[in-house]
């Protein structure tokens, strides 16, 4: 009789284990990406999703929901059931938009921050035929000829636009901003001699920089970047405490169970450390961050403070 009970218990344990394994392998996690397919945030999310499937046997699906400058996708994620089956990818716009419009969500209270994944270094560049060899020369010329120099970037009210306005204020330089609907068009305008400079991601400008068509004046990150070891930062060029870097992160809807959030943070950290992910990120000129949980939440709070201050100081308007 005792052997029978042991056999039954072992059978039940095996069945439960199999059921648990099946539930894990059959589970499907949806990432809502508020960007069009093919962009940096989309590519990064797909890398992570693919790695999750390999590492944990969890099926993942990517749902691109672009529109209203990422607001549509973020709203959709905020309304999802907080069961761990729906996550969202975000970037700087997540923090910026509440400064300009009323939204159905709050970036700091409507979500559970999981991990800051990666950032994208930004660089200030001019045409190779430009007379300006350094950021200091460019800023000095702008101060000598207020409003005559022009600067192209994505905008209006994009992270790059706000970063540019912040630079103008901190450097006390008057430069005309020219908005474009993408990094490519702004670079084309610079190559065509229609603007004096542009503020762009290194990945967008790298081919023209390598070909000698554009000249880098400074990088906007806190430290120099490996592809441009001889190009100083904006801080090194004399603008104290200036640091800008577009970033990408992952969050869950508010009230998602803490144990699930912690598990996903561990998964994301492990995925970012995988050699093949590091290689793929390098090809996209993205730099892994791996800031998770409370550290990511603190980062978001600081971003809210910094962007809010920059927007107020630059006197941005709702319809700019």
SEKE-371348 format. One record per residue (C-alpha): residue number from 1; residue in three letters; x, y, z. Coordinates in nm, 2 decimals. Layout:
N
NUM, ALA, X, Y, Z $
...
//
This chain:
320
1, UNK, 0.00, 0.00, 0.00 $
2, UNK, 0.29, 0.24, 0.09 $
3, UNK, 0.46, 0.17, -0.25 $
4, UNK, 0.13, 0.24, -0.42 $
5, UNK, 0.10, 0.58, -0.24 $
6, UNK, 0.46, 0.67, -0.33 $
7, UNK, 0.39, 0.57, -0.70 $
8, UNK, 0.07, 0.78, -0.71 $
9, UNK, 0.25, 1.08, -0.55 $
10, UNK, 0.54, 1.05, -0.80 $
11, UNK, 0.30, 1.03, -1.09 $
12, UNK, 0.11, 1.34, -0.97 $
13, UNK, 0.44, 1.53, -0.92 $
14, UNK, 0.55, 1.44, -1.27 $
15, UNK, 0.21, 1.55, -1.41 $
16, UNK, 0.22, 1.88, -1.23 $
17, UNK, 0.58, 1.94, -1.35 $
18, UNK, 0.48, 1.86, -1.70 $
19, UNK, 0.18, 2.09, -1.68 $
20, UNK, 0.40, 2.37, -1.54 $
21, UNK, 0.66, 2.32, -1.82 $
22, UNK, 0.38, 2.32, -2.08 $
23, UNK, 0.23, 2.64, -1.93 $
24, UNK, 0.57, 2.80, -1.95 $
25, UNK, 0.65, 2.69, -2.31 $
26, UNK, 0.30, 2.77, -2.43 $
27, UNK, 0.29, 3.11, -2.27 $
28, UNK, 0.29, 3.40, -2.52 $
29, UNK, 0.42, 3.75, -2.42 $
30, UNK, 0.33, 4.04, -2.64 $
31, UNK, 0.55, 4.34, -2.68 $
32, UNK, 0.37, 4.66, -2.79 $
33, UNK, 0.62, 4.87, -2.98 $
34, UNK, 0.50, 5.23, -3.04 $
35, UNK, 0.74, 5.27, -3.34 $
36, UNK, 0.72, 5.16, -3.70 $
37, UNK, 0.89, 4.84, -3.79 $
38, UNK, 1.26, 4.86, -3.87 $
39, UNK, 1.35, 5.15, -3.63 $
40, UNK, 1.60, 5.13, -3.35 $
41, UNK, 1.34, 5.05, -3.08 $
42, UNK, 1.17, 4.79, -3.30 $
43, UNK, 1.50, 4.61, -3.38 $
44, UNK, 1.60, 4.61, -3.02 $
45, UNK, 1.27, 4.47, -2.90 $
46, UNK, 1.29, 4.19, -3.16 $
47, UNK, 1.64, 4.10, -3.05 $
48, UNK, 1.52, 4.07, -2.69 $
49, UNK, 1.21, 3.88, -2.78 $
50, UNK, 1.40, 3.63, -2.99 $
51, UNK, 1.65, 3.57, -2.71 $
52, UNK, 1.37, 3.52, -2.46 $
53, UNK, 1.23, 3.24, -2.68 $
54, UNK, 1.57, 3.08, -2.70 $
55, UNK, 1.65, 3.11, -2.33 $
56, UNK, 1.31, 3.04, -2.17 $
57, UNK, 1.09, 2.87, -2.43 $
58, UNK, 0.84, 3.15, -2.40 $
59, UNK, 0.67, 3.25, -2.73 $
60, UNK, 0.68, 3.63, -2.80 $
61, UNK, 0.50, 3.84, -3.05 $
62, UNK, 0.57, 4.20, -3.16 $
63, UNK, 0.28, 4.43, -3.22 $
64, UNK, 0.39, 4.76, -3.38 $
65, UNK, 0.14, 5.03, -3.28 $
66, UNK, 0.29, 5.36, -3.42 $
67, UNK, 0.09, 5.68, -3.42 $
68, UNK, 0.06, 6.01, -3.24 $
69, UNK, 0.43, 6.02, -3.18 $
70, UNK, 0.42, 5.69, -2.98 $
71, UNK, 0.12, 5.78, -2.77 $
72, UNK, -0.12, 5.53, -2.93 $
73, UNK, 0.10, 5.23, -2.85 $
74, UNK, 0.18, 5.35, -2.50 $
75, UNK, -0.20, 5.40, -2.43 $
76, UNK, -0.27, 5.05, -2.56 $
77, UNK, -0.01, 4.90, -2.33 $
78, UNK, -0.14, 5.10, -2.03 $
79, UNK, -0.49, 4.94, -2.08 $
80, UNK, -0.36, 4.59, -2.10 $
81, UNK, -0.44, 4.34, -1.83 $
82, UNK, -0.16, 4.34, -1.58 $
83, UNK, -0.09, 3.97, -1.59 $
84, UNK, 0.26, 3.98, -1.73 $
85, UNK, 0.15, 3.88, -2.08 $
86, UNK, 0.17, 4.23, -2.22 $
87, UNK, 0.48, 4.46, -2.21 $
88, UNK, 0.57, 4.78, -2.38 $
89, UNK, 0.88, 4.94, -2.53 $
90, UNK, 0.94, 5.31, -2.46 $
91, UNK, 1.19, 5.59, -2.54 $
92, UNK, 1.25, 5.95, -2.43 $
93, UNK, 0.91, 6.05, -2.58 $
94, UNK, 0.75, 5.86, -2.30 $
95, UNK, 0.86, 6.13, -2.06 $
96, UNK, 0.84, 6.42, -2.30 $
97, UNK, 0.48, 6.40, -2.41 $
98, UNK, 0.31, 6.48, -2.08 $
99, UNK, 0.48, 6.82, -2.09 $
100, UNK, 0.28, 6.91, -2.40 $
101, UNK, -0.06, 6.73, -2.38 $
102, UNK, -0.31, 6.57, -2.15 $
103, UNK, -0.27, 6.19, -2.17 $
104, UNK, -0.47, 5.90, -2.04 $
105, UNK, -0.17, 5.77, -1.86 $
106, UNK, 0.11, 5.89, -1.63 $
107, UNK, 0.46, 5.76, -1.72 $
108, UNK, 0.56, 5.73, -1.35 $
109, UNK, 0.24, 5.58, -1.21 $
110, UNK, 0.06, 5.39, -1.48 $
111, UNK, 0.34, 5.14, -1.54 $
112, UNK, 0.59, 4.91, -1.37 $
113, UNK, 0.94, 4.99, -1.50 $
114, UNK, 1.13, 4.68, -1.58 $
115, UNK, 1.46, 4.76, -1.75 $
116, UNK, 1.64, 5.04, -1.93 $
117, UNK, 1.78, 4.84, -2.22 $
118, UNK, 2.01, 5.06, -2.43 $
119, UNK, 2.10, 5.41, -2.55 $
120, UNK, 2.19, 5.57, -2.88 $
121, UNK, 2.48, 5.82, -2.89 $
122, UNK, 2.41, 6.15, -3.05 $
123, UNK, 2.66, 6.36, -3.25 $
124, UNK, 2.66, 6.72, -3.37 $
125, UNK, 2.79, 6.73, -3.73 $
126, UNK, 2.86, 6.97, -4.01 $
127, UNK, 2.93, 6.93, -4.38 $
128, UNK, 3.29, 6.84, -4.45 $
129, UNK, 3.32, 7.17, -4.64 $
130, UNK, 3.22, 7.37, -4.34 $
131, UNK, 3.47, 7.62, -4.20 $
132, UNK, 3.39, 7.49, -3.84 $
133, UNK, 3.63, 7.24, -3.71 $
134, UNK, 3.52, 7.23, -3.34 $
135, UNK, 3.20, 7.29, -3.14 $
136, UNK, 3.36, 7.60, -2.99 $
137, UNK, 3.41, 7.75, -3.34 $
138, UNK, 3.06, 7.67, -3.43 $
139, UNK, 2.91, 7.83, -3.12 $
140, UNK, 3.14, 8.13, -3.14 $
141, UNK, 3.01, 8.19, -3.50 $
142, UNK, 2.65, 8.16, -3.38 $
143, UNK, 2.71, 8.42, -3.11 $
144, UNK, 2.88, 8.65, -3.36 $
145, UNK, 2.59, 8.61, -3.61 $
146, UNK, 2.27, 8.56, -3.41 $
147, UNK, 2.01, 8.35, -3.60 $
148, UNK, 2.22, 8.32, -3.92 $
149, UNK, 2.34, 7.96, -3.86 $
150, UNK, 2.08, 7.69, -3.90 $
151, UNK, 2.05, 7.35, -3.74 $
152, UNK, 1.85, 7.05, -3.86 $
153, UNK, 1.70, 6.77, -3.66 $
154, UNK, 1.40, 6.56, -3.60 $
155, UNK, 1.12, 6.77, -3.46 $
156, UNK, 0.94, 6.96, -3.33 $
157, UNK, 0.95, 6.87, -2.96 $
158, UNK, 1.16, 6.56, -3.02 $
159, UNK, 1.44, 6.46, -2.78 $
160, UNK, 1.69, 6.60, -3.03 $
161, UNK, 1.50, 6.93, -3.07 $
162, UNK, 1.48, 6.97, -2.69 $
163, UNK, 1.84, 6.88, -2.66 $
164, UNK, 1.93, 7.14, -2.92 $
165, UNK, 1.73, 7.41, -2.75 $
166, UNK, 1.89, 7.32, -2.42 $
167, UNK, 2.24, 7.35, -2.58 $
168, UNK, 2.15, 7.70, -2.72 $
169, UNK, 2.04, 7.82, -2.37 $
170, UNK, 2.34, 7.67, -2.20 $
171, UNK, 2.59, 7.81, -2.46 $
172, UNK, 2.40, 8.14, -2.50 $
173, UNK, 2.40, 8.10, -2.88 $
174, UNK, 2.11, 8.19, -3.12 $
175, UNK, 2.08, 7.93, -3.39 $
176, UNK, 1.78, 7.87, -3.61 $
177, UNK, 1.61, 7.53, -3.57 $
178, UNK, 1.49, 7.36, -3.89 $
179, UNK, 1.26, 7.05, -3.81 $
180, UNK, 1.25, 6.74, -4.03 $
181, UNK, 1.04, 6.43, -4.01 $
182, UNK, 1.34, 6.19, -3.98 $
183, UNK, 1.71, 6.16, -3.94 $
184, UNK, 1.77, 6.08, -4.30 $
185, UNK, 1.61, 6.40, -4.44 $
186, UNK, 1.80, 6.62, -4.20 $
187, UNK, 2.13, 6.46, -4.30 $
188, UNK, 2.04, 6.51, -4.67 $
189, UNK, 1.97, 6.88, -4.60 $
190, UNK, 2.31, 6.91, -4.45 $
191, UNK, 2.48, 6.73, -4.74 $
192, UNK, 2.30, 6.96, -4.98 $
193, UNK, 2.42, 7.27, -4.80 $
194, UNK, 2.07, 7.38, -4.69 $
195, UNK, 2.15, 7.39, -4.32 $
196, UNK, 2.47, 7.46, -4.12 $
197, UNK, 2.46, 7.16, -3.89 $
198, UNK, 2.25, 6.87, -3.76 $
199, UNK, 2.20, 6.68, -3.43 $
200, UNK, 2.17, 6.32, -3.51 $
201, UNK, 2.23, 5.97, -3.38 $
202, UNK, 2.57, 5.83, -3.47 $
203, UNK, 2.41, 5.53, -3.64 $
204, UNK, 2.22, 5.76, -3.88 $
205, UNK, 2.53, 5.96, -3.97 $
206, UNK, 2.80, 5.69, -3.94 $
207, UNK, 2.82, 5.61, -4.32 $
208, UNK, 2.86, 5.97, -4.42 $
209, UNK, 3.11, 6.03, -4.14 $
210, UNK, 3.32, 5.73, -4.25 $
211, UNK, 3.30, 5.85, -4.61 $
212, UNK, 3.43, 6.19, -4.51 $
213, UNK, 3.12, 6.37, -4.62 $
214, UNK, 3.04, 6.50, -4.27 $
215, UNK, 3.26, 6.62, -3.99 $
216, UNK, 3.18, 6.55, -3.62 $
217, UNK, 3.21, 6.84, -3.38 $
218, UNK, 3.11, 6.68, -3.06 $
219, UNK, 2.92, 6.39, -2.91 $
220, UNK, 2.63, 6.46, -2.67 $
221, UNK, 2.69, 6.17, -2.43 $
222, UNK, 2.88, 6.21, -2.10 $
223, UNK, 3.18, 6.03, -2.23 $
224, UNK, 3.34, 5.98, -2.57 $
225, UNK, 3.21, 5.69, -2.78 $
226, UNK, 3.43, 5.40, -2.92 $
227, UNK, 3.36, 5.47, -3.29 $
228, UNK, 3.47, 5.84, -3.24 $
229, UNK, 3.75, 5.82, -2.98 $
230, UNK, 3.91, 6.15, -3.10 $
231, UNK, 3.58, 6.35, -3.10 $
232, UNK, 3.53, 6.54, -2.77 $
233, UNK, 3.20, 6.55, -2.58 $
234, UNK, 2.99, 6.87, -2.55 $
235, UNK, 3.11, 6.89, -2.19 $
236, UNK, 3.47, 6.87, -2.29 $
237, UNK, 3.40, 7.15, -2.54 $
238, UNK, 3.31, 7.38, -2.26 $
239, UNK, 2.93, 7.34, -2.21 $
240, UNK, 2.92, 7.22, -1.85 $
241, UNK, 2.69, 6.93, -1.74 $
242, UNK, 2.54, 6.89, -2.09 $
243, UNK, 2.44, 6.52, -2.16 $
244, UNK, 2.18, 6.39, -2.40 $
245, UNK, 2.12, 6.03, -2.51 $
246, UNK, 1.80, 5.88, -2.65 $
247, UNK, 1.72, 5.55, -2.48 $
248, UNK, 1.49, 5.25, -2.50 $
249, UNK, 1.33, 5.06, -2.21 $
250, UNK, 1.07, 4.80, -2.13 $
251, UNK, 0.78, 4.83, -1.88 $
252, UNK, 0.46, 4.65, -1.78 $
253, UNK, 0.12, 4.79, -1.70 $
254, UNK, 0.07, 4.91, -1.34 $
255, UNK, -0.02, 4.64, -1.09 $
256, UNK, 0.16, 4.36, -1.27 $
257, UNK, 0.27, 4.12, -1.00 $
258, UNK, 0.61, 4.21, -0.85 $
259, UNK, 0.75, 3.86, -0.89 $
260, UNK, 0.67, 3.87, -1.26 $
261, UNK, 0.84, 4.21, -1.30 $
262, UNK, 1.15, 4.09, -1.11 $
263, UNK, 1.16, 3.77, -1.33 $
264, UNK, 1.14, 3.98, -1.65 $
265, UNK, 1.41, 4.21, -1.52 $
266, UNK, 1.64, 3.91, -1.47 $
267, UNK, 1.56, 3.78, -1.81 $
268, UNK, 1.63, 4.11, -1.98 $
269, UNK, 1.96, 4.15, -1.79 $
270, UNK, 2.07, 3.81, -1.90 $
271, UNK, 1.97, 3.87, -2.26 $
272, UNK, 2.17, 4.20, -2.28 $
273, UNK, 2.48, 4.01, -2.15 $
274, UNK, 2.46, 3.75, -2.42 $
275, UNK, 2.75, 3.79, -2.66 $
276, UNK, 2.54, 3.77, -2.97 $
277, UNK, 2.31, 4.04, -2.84 $
278, UNK, 2.60, 4.27, -2.77 $
279, UNK, 2.73, 4.21, -3.12 $
280, UNK, 2.39, 4.29, -3.28 $
281, UNK, 2.36, 4.60, -3.06 $
282, UNK, 2.70, 4.72, -3.18 $
283, UNK, 2.59, 4.68, -3.54 $
284, UNK, 2.30, 4.91, -3.46 $
285, UNK, 2.53, 5.15, -3.27 $
286, UNK, 2.32, 5.09, -2.95 $
287, UNK, 2.49, 5.06, -2.62 $
288, UNK, 2.35, 4.82, -2.35 $
289, UNK, 2.24, 4.98, -2.02 $
290, UNK, 2.08, 4.70, -1.82 $
291, UNK, 1.94, 4.94, -1.55 $
292, UNK, 1.64, 4.76, -1.40 $
293, UNK, 1.37, 4.78, -1.13 $
294, UNK, 1.41, 5.07, -0.88 $
295, UNK, 1.72, 5.20, -1.07 $
296, UNK, 1.52, 5.23, -1.39 $
297, UNK, 1.24, 5.40, -1.19 $
298, UNK, 1.49, 5.65, -1.05 $
299, UNK, 1.62, 5.71, -1.40 $
300, UNK, 1.27, 5.79, -1.52 $
301, UNK, 1.21, 6.04, -1.24 $
302, UNK, 1.53, 6.22, -1.32 $
303, UNK, 1.45, 6.23, -1.69 $
304, UNK, 1.11, 6.38, -1.60 $
305, UNK, 1.28, 6.65, -1.39 $
306, UNK, 1.55, 6.72, -1.66 $
307, UNK, 1.31, 6.74, -1.95 $
308, UNK, 1.06, 6.94, -1.76 $
309, UNK, 1.32, 7.20, -1.67 $
310, UNK, 1.46, 7.21, -2.02 $
311, UNK, 1.11, 7.26, -2.17 $
312, UNK, 1.03, 7.54, -1.93 $
313, UNK, 1.35, 7.72, -1.98 $
314, UNK, 1.33, 7.70, -2.36 $
315, UNK, 0.97, 7.82, -2.34 $
316, UNK, 0.83, 7.54, -2.55 $
317, UNK, 0.46, 7.58, -2.64 $
318, UNK, 0.20, 7.30, -2.68 $
319, UNK, 0.17, 7.35, -3.05 $
320, UNK, 0.54, 7.41, -3.13 $
//
